[in-house]
Amino acid sequence: MNFSQITESYKYRTELHAHSRPVSKCGKFSPEEVVEIYSAENCQTLTLTNHLTPKHMQDRTEDELAKFYVDDYYKAKEAAKKYGMNLAFGVEIRFINTVNDYLVYGVCPEDVKHIIEYLNTDIKTFYRDFKNDKNVILHAHPFRPDMEPTPIGSVDGIETFNTHPGHNSQIGVATRFAKQHGFIVSGGSDFHEAGRQATCLMRTKKPMLDSYDIAEALKSRDVIFDMNGHIVIPYL
């Protein structure tokens, strides 16, 4: 297949990693603004993967945190209707006593309260208890300098193609590690700031209508990645 045939076959573009404020304090844009930005990028699906960390528990009950967390998603989902864009739900979770982040797909807003219960545990406990046949749990940008190794068997894969320009995610090391361990791989823009959107999108043969479609696509491994028009075929 040539370039045109590949891109036509895998024509649906999905952002797997984006943040909005106020849930992600590091985000620069509201949910509605993030949707508007991505509407100009020929992106059929946007996944909001806001941070969920023990710090969010300060001065909030679990119920209050759950509502606070999902509000950004619902605002973005409503805004997406204006552009005919699909809005998918994801979570970037961090547990106590670690700097590691983990991306979770194949979940819905109703799962958040249950996920919050694990913030004061660790990835091994979370994976053991929360993992099911519908979700995918990945170590986000695992080879940034401050990351710690995750026990093999406690994730389904890793985010190999993280194109956040403010961090060195050592993509080459990540792809080699993923291949060595037969991991599922993912990629995303890790969007926070203007001008840094849609730098890495997943492309699929079918549209991704929700988080469960994304999990199934990742598990199928029938995906490619589009890095600013450069096509990456992750499985050969």
N, C-alpha and C positions, 0 to 999 in steps of 0.2 A: 504493500500500500504506500502511496505517496503522501505528502503532507496534506494536500487537499482532501484526499480520501479519508485519512485518519481524523481530521478535524470535523469533517462532515458526519462521519460515523459516531464520533464522540462529541456531539454538538451542544450538549447541555452543560452549562458552566455553573459551578457551585463554590461559593466561599465557605470554607470550613472553620475559619477562625477569625472572629471579629468581636470587638468590645464597644460598649456604650457606657456613658455616664448617666446617672450617678452610681450604678451598681459596681462598675469597674472604675475606681478612682483614677486610674491611669488613662482612661478613655477621655478623648477631647470633645466628643460629640454626643448629643442626645440620641435615643433610639430612632426618632423620626429623621434626624439629620443623617445618621448612618445609612438608613434605607434610601434617602434621596441621593446620597453620594453613590451608592451602588447601582441605583437605577440607570445611571449614565454609563455603566460598564458592561452592558450586555450580559448581565449576570442573572440567570433565571432563579437562582436560590441563594439566599443569604442565611448563614447560620450564626446566630448570636451565642457566643460562648463566653459569657461574662465570668469574672473571677468569683469564686466562692471559697472563703478562707475563714479560719477561726477568728480573725480580726472583725469579720462581719458580725460576730456574736456579741460584740461589745455594746452594751446598752440596748440589746434587742432580745426578745424571747425567740424561740424557734419559730413560732407562728408569725411573728412580726418579720423575722428575717425571710421566711419563705415568701411572704407577700411582697416585701421590698424587692426580692430577687426577681420574681416573675413579672413584676410590673413593667420592667424595661422590655421584656419579650412581648407582652401583650400590646404595648404601645407601638413597637416595631411591626408587629403583625398587622395591626390596624392600618398603619401607614403604608405597608407593602401592598395593600389592596389597590391603592391609587395607581400603582405602577404595574399591576399584574404580576408581581414578584412573589415567589414562594418564600416564606419565612420559617426556618427550621430552628428547633430548640436544642441547645447543647450546654454543657457545663464544663468550666475549667476549674477543677477543685484542687485545693492545697490543704494538706493535713497539718496538724500541730507538729512542731519540732522538726520541720523540714522546709527546704526551699523549692522542692520539686512541685511541678504542676502536672495535672492529668486531665486529659480531654475525654469526655464521656458523650457518646452519641447513642441513639436508640433509646431516648428517654423523653419524658414529657414534663410540663410544669408541675403536674400532680406528684411527680417523684421527688421534688426538691425537699420537701419536709423530711422525707426518709433519708435523703443524701446528707442533709444537715446533721443527722444523728451520728455520722461517721467523722465529722470534722476533727474530733479529738482522739481519733484512732490513727491508723496508718493504711498505706495502700494494700498491704497484704490482707488485712482484715476486711477492708472495703471490697477488694476483688473477690475474696472468698464468699462474702455474704451477699454482695449486690450483683455480681456477674450473673447474666442469664443469656438465653439464646437470642434475645432481641437486641442486646446492647453491645457496644464496642468500647473498651477502655484502653486508652493509649497514654504513654508517657509523652508529654509535650516537650518539644525542643530539648531532648535529654542530654545533649552534649555541649550545652552552654557551660562556660567555666565553673559556674557555681552549683551545677546540678550534681546530685548524688545518684549512684547506681540503684536501679530498681531490681529487686529479686526476679530472676527469670521465673515465669509462671504466675506473676502478679499483674501482668498486663497482656493485652492481645497483640500489641504492637507499639510502634513509636511514630511520632510526627517527625518525619525525616526532612521535609521541605518547608521549613519555617523561614519566611523571607522578611521578617522584621528587620529593618535596616540598622536598628540601634543595638543589635545583639549579634554575636558570632555564634550561630547554632551549629557550626562545623558539619555542614550538610554532607560532605564527602565521608566523614567518619560515621555519621548516622546511617547513610545508605548502606555502607559496608556492614555495619553491625546488624542492620535489619535483615540483610541477605544471609548473613552467617546463622541467624537464629530463626529464619523462616517467618519473620514477623509480618503482620499487616503494616502497611505504611500509609501515611497521610501527609497532607501538606496544606498550608494556609498562609495568608498574608499577615496574620496576627495584627489586624488593623487597629490602630489607635488614633493616628494623626492624619491630617490632610496631605494628599499627594502620595500616600502609601497604601492605597486601596487596590485590591484585585491584582496584587503582584504575584500571587500563586493561587490558582483556582483548580479544583478538581473538575474533570470533564467525564461525562458518562453518556451512555447510549439512550438512557431514559431520563426524564426529568425527576429531580429529587423533590418530592412534595412535602416531606417532613423528615424528622430526625431518624425515623425507623428506616426510611428509604436509604438514607445516608449510611447507616450501620450495615444494611444489607449490601450496598454497593462496595463498601470497604471490605467486607468479608468475602465477597465474590472475587475480589482482586481484578475485576474487569473495569479498571479505571485508568485514566492518564491524568497528567497534570500539565497545566498551562502556566508557564512562568513568563509573563509579558510577551506572549507570542512564541516562546520557545517551548516545544512539546517534549515532555519527559514521559517515557514509557517505563514504569517502575518494575514491571515483572517481565523477564525474558526467559 
